[in-house]
Amino acid sequence: MTTHDRTVRVLALYTLVATALAARVFLLPEESGDYVTFLDPWYRHLESHGGFAALADPGFSDYNVPYLYLLAGLTHLPVSALAGIKWISILSDLGLAYYTFRIVARLRPASPWAAYGAAAAVLLLPTVVTNSGWWGQCDGVYAVFLVGGVHHLLGRRPWWACAFFGIALAVKFQAVFLFPFLLVMVVLGRVPWRSLLAIPAVYVALDVPALLLGADPWPLLTVYARQTGTYHQLSVNAPSVYAFASVPDGTDTDGVRTAGVLVAGVLVVLLTGLAIRSLRRGRSGAGDPGVLGAGLTDTRVVLLAACSALFVPYVLPSMHERYFYAAEVLTVVAAFALPRRLWYVPVLVQLASCGSYLKCNSAELAAYMSLPAFAALMLLASLALLRTTARELRPAPGAPAPARAPLVSPTAAEPART
């Protein structure tokens, strides 16, 4: 790289970061409904009860304690609650852009500007800007560890990957949307089974400070079980398959939700099994045929992660509009991995997610927003991504079949019998 090229790239990087921060700083004074109803009262409770000392009883919030640690730390800093909460998420956006850059740079080393383009796309995604700059939500906080975990998987660092997945899970339960992908990595040997121990170990370790402050361990360990019973709508403004259902307010949906979870589980297990079967059959197409996970190219890993992040929330009931956050980022990464085949997928995802965001937060535009239409766009994106991934997992034409041991080992001196 020449000095001129290096200078151009540094200038491009500074311009990108400055533009992304300016877009968010412009939104900093805005108070969203989630901030007024949840985040600000949590902050005020922490502030009035001694900051970290308030975590001796974290029942004032329905979030797990790792994010509450960050809020408690803000109470000891000379920043307003609104600005501090939003800057936590904004810094997470920069982390997302960093790991996106690293992944795409690995996938396309011959096109160095592709990594900058991917990082720029993630930083400037309307939903990412809205999530941090307007809402002050923490979806970027858990997503940065999910994308970082994918980065470590590509770098053959399974323990680091699982530790990152554990942090993501400790921050938000929606990290489980990537667990079917992790199962594929485990079954195919990319992630050793013992590496999975890092997930519960990190989760429990992050609870330790609250336990030392006097928190009851059982509520900490069951916080997500309580969360799952909070919302009973089939779709909480999410562009999922349940947006097509028309259910009157007050209808008991518990039976449908339970059946929906079971059906979603069957579909996810089926697709996971098909992915594993395809990779096992085609493993000789890349690397050593004797290695089970040899067919897991970097591109295939990214595609499988994007499929998991997109398909799982689409088929689950009671999803929120923000639950496609990780999919929004990973579909951008997948599109830069295969730009000619997937360029339109993150566009469809953004159209669907932005529409559902507006329906949720804009009273003036909500009447003009059609959630079933957004769900249809998300369905098109899911089918396109699944189709491309299925094609990518197929063995290359003419690739040798995996070697099989003969039923009977013939000797060199004995001719074959007819």
C-alpha positions as CSV (number, residue, x, y, z in Angstrom):
1,M,0.0,0.0,0.0
2,T,1.4,3.4,-1.0
3,T,1.4,6.4,1.2
4,H,-1.2,8.0,-1.0
5,D,-3.5,5.0,-0.6
6,R,-3.0,5.0,3.1
7,T,-3.9,8.7,3.3
8,V,-7.0,8.3,1.3
9,R,-8.2,5.4,3.4
10,V,-7.5,7.3,6.7
11,L,-9.5,10.3,5.3
12,A,-12.3,8.0,4.3
13,L,-12.4,6.4,7.7
14,Y,-12.5,9.8,9.5
15,T,-15.2,11.0,7.2
16,L,-17.3,7.9,7.7
17,V,-17.0,8.1,11.5
18,A,-17.7,11.9,11.5
19,T,-20.8,11.4,9.3
20,A,-22.1,8.6,11.4
21,L,-21.6,10.5,14.7
22,A,-23.2,13.6,13.2
23,A,-26.3,11.7,12.3
24,R,-26.6,10.4,15.8
25,V,-25.7,13.7,17.6
26,F,-28.5,15.3,15.7
27,L,-31.0,12.9,17.3
28,L,-29.5,13.0,20.9
29,P,-32.2,15.4,22.3
30,E,-35.0,13.2,21.2
31,E,-36.8,11.1,24.0
32,S,-38.4,7.9,22.7
33,G,-41.3,6.2,24.4
34,D,-39.0,3.4,25.5
35,Y,-36.7,5.9,27.1
36,V,-39.5,7.7,29.0
37,T,-41.3,4.4,30.0
38,F,-38.3,2.2,30.9
39,L,-34.8,3.5,30.6
40,D,-35.1,6.8,32.4
41,P,-37.0,5.3,35.4
42,W,-34.4,2.6,35.7
43,Y,-31.6,5.3,35.6
44,R,-33.5,7.4,38.2
45,H,-33.9,4.3,40.5
46,L,-30.2,3.5,40.2
47,E,-29.2,7.1,40.9
48,S,-31.5,7.4,44.0
49,H,-30.3,4.1,45.4
50,G,-26.6,4.6,45.3
51,G,-25.7,3.5,41.7
52,F,-24.1,0.1,41.8
53,A,-25.5,-0.5,45.3
54,A,-29.0,-0.5,43.8
55,L,-28.2,-3.8,42.0
56,A,-28.6,-5.7,45.3
57,D,-32.2,-5.8,44.1
58,P,-32.3,-5.6,40.3
59,G,-36.1,-6.3,40.2
60,F,-36.8,-2.7,39.2
61,S,-35.9,-3.7,35.7
62,D,-36.7,-6.7,33.4
63,Y,-33.2,-6.6,31.9
64,N,-30.2,-8.8,33.0
65,V,-27.6,-7.1,35.1
66,P,-24.7,-6.6,32.6
67,Y,-26.6,-3.7,30.9
68,L,-27.6,-2.4,34.3
69,Y,-24.0,-2.2,35.3
70,L,-23.5,0.3,32.4
71,L,-26.5,2.4,33.6
72,A,-25.2,2.3,37.1
73,G,-21.8,3.5,35.9
74,L,-23.5,6.4,34.2
75,T,-24.9,7.7,37.5
76,H,-21.3,8.4,38.7
77,L,-20.4,10.3,35.5
78,P,-21.0,14.0,34.7
79,V,-23.4,13.2,31.8
80,S,-27.1,13.4,31.5
81,A,-29.1,10.2,31.6
82,L,-30.3,10.7,28.0
83,A,-26.9,11.4,26.5
84,G,-25.1,8.7,28.5
85,I,-27.6,6.0,27.6
86,K,-27.4,6.9,23.9
87,W,-23.6,7.1,23.9
88,I,-23.4,3.5,25.2
89,S,-25.3,2.4,22.2
90,I,-23.4,4.7,19.8
91,L,-20.1,3.3,20.9
92,S,-21.5,-0.2,20.2
93,D,-22.3,0.9,16.7
94,L,-18.7,1.7,16.2
95,G,-17.8,-1.7,17.4
96,L,-20.2,-3.3,15.0
97,A,-18.6,-1.3,12.1
98,Y,-15.2,-2.5,13.3
99,Y,-16.1,-6.2,13.3
100,T,-18.0,-5.8,10.0
101,F,-14.8,-4.3,8.5
102,R,-12.7,-7.1,9.8
103,I,-15.0,-9.9,8.5
104,V,-15.4,-8.4,5.0
105,A,-11.7,-7.7,4.8
106,R,-11.1,-11.4,5.5
107,L,-13.7,-12.4,3.0
108,R,-12.6,-10.2,0.2
109,P,-8.9,-9.4,0.6
110,A,-8.5,-8.5,-3.1
111,S,-11.1,-5.7,-2.7
112,P,-9.9,-3.6,0.2
113,W,-12.6,-0.9,-0.3
114,A,-15.3,-3.5,0.1
115,A,-14.5,-3.6,3.9
116,Y,-14.9,0.2,4.1
117,G,-18.1,0.0,2.2
118,A,-19.5,-2.7,4.5
119,A,-18.5,-0.7,7.6
120,A,-20.1,2.4,6.2
121,A,-23.3,0.6,5.3
122,V,-23.7,-0.8,8.9
123,L,-22.9,2.6,10.5
124,L,-25.4,4.4,8.3
125,L,-28.2,1.8,8.3
126,P,-31.4,3.7,9.2
127,T,-32.4,1.2,11.8
128,V,-28.9,1.2,13.4
129,V,-28.9,5.0,13.5
130,T,-32.5,5.0,14.9
131,N,-31.8,2.3,17.5
132,S,-29.0,4.2,19.1
133,G,-29.4,7.9,18.2
134,W,-33.1,8.1,18.7
135,W,-34.3,5.3,20.9
136,G,-31.2,4.8,23.0
137,Q,-31.9,1.0,22.8
138,C,-29.1,-1.5,23.6
139,D,-29.5,-3.9,20.7
140,G,-26.1,-2.8,19.4
141,V,-24.6,-3.8,22.7
142,Y,-25.4,-7.5,22.3
143,A,-25.2,-7.5,18.5
144,V,-21.5,-6.3,18.6
145,F,-20.6,-9.4,20.6
146,L,-22.6,-11.7,18.2
147,V,-20.8,-10.2,15.2
148,G,-17.5,-10.3,17.1
149,G,-18.2,-14.0,17.8
150,V,-18.6,-14.7,14.1
151,H,-15.3,-12.8,13.5
152,H,-13.5,-15.1,16.1
153,L,-15.0,-18.2,14.5
154,L,-13.6,-17.2,11.1
155,G,-10.2,-16.7,12.9
156,R,-10.4,-20.2,14.3
157,R,-10.7,-19.0,17.9
158,P,-13.7,-21.0,19.2
159,W,-13.2,-20.2,22.9
160,W,-13.2,-16.5,22.2
161,A,-16.2,-16.9,19.9
162,C,-18.2,-18.7,22.6
163,A,-17.2,-16.2,25.2
164,F,-18.5,-13.4,23.0
165,F,-21.7,-15.3,22.5
166,G,-22.0,-15.7,26.2
167,I,-21.6,-12.0,26.7
168,A,-24.2,-11.3,24.1
169,L,-26.6,-13.7,25.8
170,A,-26.0,-12.1,29.2
171,V,-26.9,-8.7,27.7
172,K,-30.0,-9.8,25.8
173,F,-31.9,-13.0,25.3
174,Q,-32.2,-12.3,21.6
175,A,-28.7,-13.6,21.2
176,V,-30.3,-17.1,21.0
177,F,-31.3,-16.3,17.4
178,L,-27.7,-17.2,16.5
179,F,-27.6,-20.5,18.4
180,P,-28.8,-22.7,15.6
181,F,-25.8,-21.4,13.6
182,L,-23.6,-22.2,16.6
183,L,-25.0,-25.7,16.6
184,V,-24.0,-26.2,13.0
185,M,-20.5,-25.1,13.9
186,V,-20.4,-27.5,16.8
187,V,-21.7,-30.6,14.9
188,L,-19.3,-30.0,12.0
189,G,-16.3,-29.6,14.3
190,R,-15.6,-25.9,13.8
191,V,-16.4,-25.3,17.4
192,P,-15.3,-28.1,19.9
193,W,-18.0,-29.2,22.3
194,R,-16.0,-28.2,25.3
195,S,-15.8,-24.6,24.0
196,L,-19.5,-24.2,24.7
197,L,-18.7,-24.2,28.4
198,A,-17.5,-20.6,27.9
199,I,-21.1,-19.5,27.3
200,P,-22.6,-20.4,30.7
201,A,-19.3,-19.6,32.4
202,V,-19.3,-16.0,31.0
203,Y,-23.0,-15.6,31.7
204,V,-22.6,-16.6,35.4
205,A,-19.4,-14.6,35.8
206,L,-21.2,-11.4,34.7
207,D,-23.8,-12.0,37.4
208,V,-21.1,-12.3,40.1
209,P,-20.8,-8.5,40.8
210,A,-24.5,-8.3,41.5
211,L,-24.4,-11.4,43.7
212,L,-21.6,-9.8,45.7
213,L,-23.8,-6.8,46.2
214,G,-26.4,-9.0,47.7
215,A,-28.7,-9.9,44.8
216,D,-30.8,-13.1,44.9
217,P,-29.3,-15.6,42.5
218,W,-32.5,-17.2,41.4
219,P,-34.1,-14.0,39.9
220,L,-30.8,-13.4,38.1
221,L,-30.7,-16.8,36.5
222,T,-34.4,-16.8,35.6
223,V,-34.7,-13.2,34.2
224,Y,-35.3,-14.4,30.7
225,A,-37.9,-16.9,31.7
226,R,-39.9,-14.0,33.1
227,Q,-39.4,-11.9,30.0
228,T,-40.9,-14.5,27.7
229,G,-44.3,-14.1,29.5
230,T,-44.4,-10.3,29.3
231,Y,-46.0,-9.9,25.9
232,H,-48.9,-12.0,24.6
233,Q,-49.4,-10.5,21.2
234,L,-48.5,-12.7,18.2
235,S,-46.4,-9.9,16.8
236,V,-45.3,-6.8,18.7
237,N,-44.9,-4.6,15.6
238,A,-42.4,-7.2,14.1
239,P,-42.5,-8.0,10.4
240,S,-42.7,-11.7,11.1
241,V,-45.0,-14.4,9.8
242,Y,-47.5,-13.5,12.6
243,A,-48.0,-10.1,11.1
244,F,-50.3,-11.8,8.5
245,A,-52.7,-12.9,11.4
246,S,-55.6,-10.7,12.3
247,V,-56.3,-11.2,16.0
248,P,-58.8,-8.9,17.9
249,D,-57.5,-7.2,21.0
250,G,-58.1,-9.2,24.1
251,T,-58.0,-12.6,22.4
252,D,-56.3,-15.3,24.3
253,T,-53.3,-16.2,22.2
254,D,-51.4,-18.5,24.6
255,G,-52.3,-21.7,22.7
256,V,-51.3,-20.2,19.4
257,R,-48.0,-18.8,20.8
258,T,-47.1,-22.2,22.3
259,A,-47.9,-24.0,19.0
260,G,-45.9,-21.3,17.2
261,V,-42.8,-21.9,19.3
262,L,-43.1,-25.7,18.6
263,V,-43.5,-25.2,14.9
264,A,-40.6,-22.7,14.8
265,G,-38.5,-25.2,16.7
266,V,-39.3,-27.9,14.2
267,L,-38.5,-25.7,11.2
268,V,-35.2,-24.4,12.7
269,V,-34.1,-28.0,13.6
270,L,-35.1,-29.2,10.1
271,L,-33.1,-26.4,8.3
272,T,-30.2,-26.9,10.7
273,G,-30.1,-30.6,9.9
274,L,-30.3,-29.9,6.1
275,A,-27.4,-27.5,6.4
276,I,-25.3,-30.1,8.3
277,R,-26.2,-32.8,5.8
278,S,-25.2,-30.6,2.9
279,L,-21.9,-29.6,4.4
280,R,-21.1,-33.2,5.3
281,R,-21.8,-34.4,1.7
282,G,-19.8,-31.5,0.2
283,R,-16.9,-31.3,2.6
284,S,-14.5,-32.6,0.1
285,G,-15.1,-29.5,-2.0
286,A,-12.8,-27.5,0.2
287,G,-9.9,-28.5,2.3
288,D,-9.0,-31.9,3.6
289,P,-11.8,-34.4,2.9
290,G,-10.9,-36.2,6.1
291,V,-11.8,-33.2,8.2
292,L,-15.5,-33.0,9.0
293,G,-15.8,-29.2,8.9
294,A,-13.5,-28.7,6.0
295,G,-16.4,-27.6,3.8
296,L,-17.1,-24.6,6.1
297,T,-15.6,-21.8,4.0
298,D,-15.6,-18.3,5.5
299,T,-18.4,-17.3,3.1
300,R,-20.5,-20.3,4.2
301,V,-20.0,-19.4,7.8
302,V,-21.3,-15.9,7.3
303,L,-24.3,-17.1,5.2
304,L,-25.3,-19.5,7.9
305,A,-25.0,-16.8,10.6
306,A,-27.2,-14.4,8.6
307,C,-29.8,-17.1,7.9
308,S,-30.0,-18.0,11.6
309,A,-30.3,-14.3,12.6
310,L,-33.0,-13.6,10.0
311,F,-35.1,-16.8,9.9
312,V,-35.4,-17.5,13.7
313,P,-37.2,-14.3,14.7
314,Y,-39.3,-14.4,11.5
315,V,-41.0,-17.7,12.5
316,L,-41.2,-17.1,16.3
317,P,-44.3,-15.4,17.9
318,S,-44.3,-12.3,20.1
319,M,-41.3,-10.7,18.4
320,H,-40.6,-7.0,18.5
321,E,-39.6,-4.8,15.6
322,R,-36.1,-4.5,17.0
323,Y,-35.5,-8.3,17.1
324,F,-34.2,-8.3,13.5
325,Y,-31.3,-6.1,14.5
326,A,-28.6,-8.7,14.2
327,A,-30.1,-9.9,10.9
328,E,-29.9,-6.3,9.6
329,V,-26.1,-6.2,10.2
330,L,-25.3,-9.8,9.1
331,T,-27.3,-9.5,5.9
332,V,-25.1,-6.5,5.0
333,V,-22.0,-8.7,5.7
334,A,-23.5,-11.5,3.6
335,A,-24.3,-9.1,0.7
336,F,-20.7,-7.9,0.7
337,A,-19.5,-11.5,0.7
338,L,-21.7,-12.3,-2.4
339,P,-22.6,-8.9,-3.8
340,R,-24.0,-10.0,-7.2
341,R,-26.3,-12.5,-5.6
342,L,-27.4,-10.9,-2.3
343,W,-27.1,-7.1,-2.8
344,Y,-30.9,-6.6,-2.5
345,V,-31.4,-8.7,0.6
346,P,-30.3,-6.1,3.2
347,V,-32.4,-3.6,1.2
348,L,-35.5,-5.7,1.7
349,V,-34.6,-6.2,5.3
350,Q,-34.2,-2.4,5.8
351,L,-37.5,-1.6,4.1
352,A,-39.3,-4.1,6.3
353,S,-37.6,-3.0,9.5
354,C,-37.8,0.7,8.9
355,G,-41.5,0.4,8.2
356,S,-42.1,-1.5,11.4
357,Y,-40.0,1.1,13.3
358,L,-42.2,3.9,11.9
359,K,-45.4,2.0,12.7
360,C,-44.3,1.6,16.2
361,N,-43.0,5.1,16.9
362,S,-44.7,7.5,14.6
363,A,-48.4,8.2,15.4
364,E,-48.7,10.3,12.3
365,L,-47.5,7.6,9.9
366,A,-48.7,4.5,11.7
367,A,-52.0,4.5,9.8
368,Y,-50.2,4.4,6.5
369,M,-47.8,1.6,7.5
370,S,-48.9,-2.0,6.6
371,L,-47.3,-4.6,8.9
372,P,-48.3,-7.5,6.6
373,A,-46.6,-5.7,3.7
374,F,-43.4,-5.4,5.7
375,A,-43.7,-9.1,6.7
376,A,-43.9,-9.9,3.0
377,L,-40.7,-8.0,2.3
378,M,-39.0,-9.8,5.2
379,L,-40.3,-13.1,3.8
380,L,-38.8,-12.3,0.4
381,A,-35.5,-11.5,2.0
382,S,-35.5,-14.7,4.0
383,L,-36.3,-16.9,1.0
384,A,-33.6,-15.2,-1.1
385,L,-31.0,-15.7,1.6
386,L,-32.0,-19.3,2.2
387,R,-32.0,-20.0,-1.5
388,T,-28.5,-18.5,-2.0
389,T,-27.2,-20.3,1.1
390,A,-28.6,-23.6,-0.1
391,R,-26.9,-23.2,-3.5
392,E,-23.6,-22.2,-1.8
393,L,-23.7,-25.3,0.4
394,R,-24.1,-27.7,-2.5
395,P,-21.0,-29.7,-3.6
396,A,-19.2,-28.2,-6.5
397,P,-20.0,-30.0,-9.8
398,G,-17.4,-32.8,-10.3
399,A,-16.2,-32.6,-6.8
400,P,-15.0,-36.0,-5.5
401,A,-17.4,-37.8,-3.1
402,P,-16.2,-38.2,0.5
403,A,-14.1,-41.4,0.8
404,R,-15.8,-44.4,2.3
405,A,-14.1,-47.4,3.8
406,P,-14.6,-50.6,1.8
407,L,-16.9,-53.2,3.4
408,V,-14.2,-55.9,3.0
409,S,-10.5,-55.0,2.7
410,P,-9.1,-56.9,-0.3
411,T,-5.5,-58.0,-0.2
412,A,-3.1,-57.0,-2.9
413,A,-2.5,-60.6,-4.0
414,E,-6.2,-61.6,-4.3
415,P,-8.0,-60.5,-7.4
416,A,-11.5,-59.1,-7.1
417,R,-14.1,-61.8,-7.1
418,T,-17.0,-61.7,-9.6
